[in-house]
Each structure stands twice: as C-alpha cells, then as structure tokens.
C-alpha cells in the first residue's frame, strides 16, 4: 500500500533522514569493500604478478614526481625556515627543522597527495573503464574474484610503496634543504647534519612510517572502491575519478591530524 | 536444464522483469528476442548470477543460482561461458592472453597444453595468427570472435551470448551466427542468446522467446514464433513502428 503524503513541514526531516540513511549505507558498503579486500589479501591463492604490476604502477611510475616534489619542498623549507630562524639567531637548527617537518608531516602527506594525483586517479579510471566495459563482470563469471585480481594487489602495493616513496621524499627533501641552507645560504654542512642527528629520533621516523602506511591503505582503498562502483559510462568514470582524488586528499589530511594526536 | 520461475526484478521501484517463466532444455539454442530496453540483458545477468532477483528462482539443474553466494556460486559459474555484448576482453592483454587467461587461472594445465588449446580455440573461430595483437588493434568482428574463443576454451556446458552481433555489419552478423551454429554442433553446449537480429536468429535458434515489458509473451520454435498471432510478436518481427517504451 502506498504511504500517505507527508505534511510539507515534515519534508526537510524526511530529506535529512534519507541523507543520513544514504551516508550510513555508503559507509557500510565502503567498509565491507575493505573487509572483502583484506580477506582476499590474506587467503590463498595469492596473485604475485598482479601485485608486482601494481607496485610498478603505483610506486615505480610515481618516482619522478616524488623526486621533483620532494626536492622542491625541501628547498622551500630550507629557504623559509632559514630566514625565520635567522631572526632569532638560531640558523643552526635549520637541519633538524627541515628534517622534522619532512619526516613527521610533509613527507608522508605530500607524497601521499602526489601519488593520489598520479596513480590513485589512474587506478580509479582504469577500474571504472573495466567496470563499464564489463571486464570486471567477465572476471566474475569466470569464477575468478575481481577482489583478488584487482583490488587486493592494489592495496598491498599501497602498503609496500607508500612508505618507500615517503622515505625517498624525505631523503630528497632533506637534500634540497641542504642545497639551499648549506650551498646557497652558507650554513656549515656539519651543523646542518650534526644537529639533525641530535634532534631527530626513531619515534619521529616511526610516526612518518605509520602515517605513510595508513595513507597507502586509504588512497588505494578509496580509489579502487570508486573505480569498482562506477556507473553511467564515461561521465561516471570522470565523476568517480574526481571523487576518488578529492576524498583521498581530504581523508589524508583528516587522518594525518588524528594520527598526529595519537602517535608520539 | 535451466528453469526460470516467476522472476521479478525492480530498479528504484520500476519493475523491469515481471514474473518471467522459462525452461531451457539441455543442448539447445534458445534465443530471447525483444525491443531494446526491454530487460533482456537484465534477465541474462540473473541467469549468470550477476544480479539477484527480488523474487522468483533461476534453477540450473535444480540448483537455485539466485540463492547461492561465494564458492557455491563459483562452482555453478565454472560450467558457464559468457560472451558479453562488447566482448569484455581484457585490454591490458593480447587476444592470445585473453583466451589463455581462464585456462591459466582455473586449470593446472602446463604452458604447452594451454598454448595448444588456445591455438585450437583461435582456429575454431577463424583467427589463427592474430593472437599477439591487442583487442584495440583488431576489428569489432574479430573482438567478438576472440570473446567466443575465450568463452569456449574451457569447454563450458552452458554458454550465454549477450547481443553478440550488436554493431556489426550484415555480413558479419551472418558470419557470427554461422560460427555460433558450427560451434554448437561440435560442442553441443546449451546456449542462451539475447538478440534482436530478426530474421537471422531464426536460422540458428531451436527455440525463440519474446520478452516484452518484463514478461515472456511468446515462446516456441522459430516457425511457431513467425506464425504467431500475438500482435506484439508480429509487430517486432516485422519491425513496425509502435508506441515507444
């Protein structure tokens, strides 16, 4: 039997309820998707070749952009922090300031944002096209799990490559800071690296490491989910790609804050 | 035998399938005809377990496909071969790798045996020698035939064809239909094909069912369908313009 029409005054409440239900069901599907991917990651048969392909796709092909952005981020940090510290006569702390900024915050966050822009968007578009051209359905009807072939290798590749790319970003960034601080602005090399060894400890490195691991999961999870659930043809692929990049970027920054409050 | 009982499916409150009943005997070619947007592909997706019905059952040798999940559903699907509308070839693989893929992933055959079976499958569809090209490098008709080879290389008992001739010229339509008939004669699989190629499908079908507004309104041999007194069937067969759905 059809429901009686709502009083006009109650329609905003109905709309709000519908919106909340949509958010809750979307979150449920999103979580279930990760659960299925995790199950595929830890149960045999493991797919080595798809994993190596994804490591190449997400990691190796992002090297250039990581090197470039890492170097210039370190150079900008070196320049700005040097001028700030020189007001207090504390230029000697340039090395630890650059290193701590990169290792604890900027390295994991910027590396993740860069990989989201390059590999995450491509991942969504690739899966989206596979969805609309029925390639994912083809895998399913062959009794082969798309989760095992497409999603799980991407998430494992994210877990492996994000910390490595973050480490690379940090190293290149510190070198960029060295170029500006030492080679350009005249700080001594010993001061730059010596103070860094004094002030940067293992807890700082582990903070950056755990952040990069989390970002690796977030980016690959969001991007594969969005690609996997594309509809409405080419327009749908474009929309999903945009949503994947925006949502990944927001989640990276939100999660960075929460991890920053929890990790030492 | 495939048996469909009172199959209902709606999307966002709009009914697409309204109680379909159908029986497909083993070893026959059954073609479902009907206008575009009439629910033919949705119906096919229920048969292969890609969609679940709101109510009703799809029985494959007595097993309700709609009620199965996970490995149990995969066990039924191992008996299937599916040719999708656009071929659904993996574009990151060559045609040869596409055909080899199900054998590589689902069997324990050696590389040599897989290579032999892939050669045989490509020869059967008349494509020996083009295996090293990527799907985007071959014509639409060739892509369809590679899709046939991939669907049939595991020697499935039941093969589904989702509008296998859409977008092809009349010569290729006949070539593809002849290929289906020849493959069926040698392999004797049960085939369910969704198509709106009239009258070409009458030459290969054992049975033809007309799907209209979510129901099978007529089913029978090609001759019976052509003689049908049902005005909906006659309008469709003659291609007469009518009220747009």
Interface residues (C-beta under 8 A of the other chain):
Chain A: X133 X134 X135 X137 X138 X140 X141 X142 X143 X144
Chain B: X48 X49 X50 X74 X75 X77 X78 X80 X82 X84 X85 X86 X88 X89 X90 X91 X101 X102 X105 X106
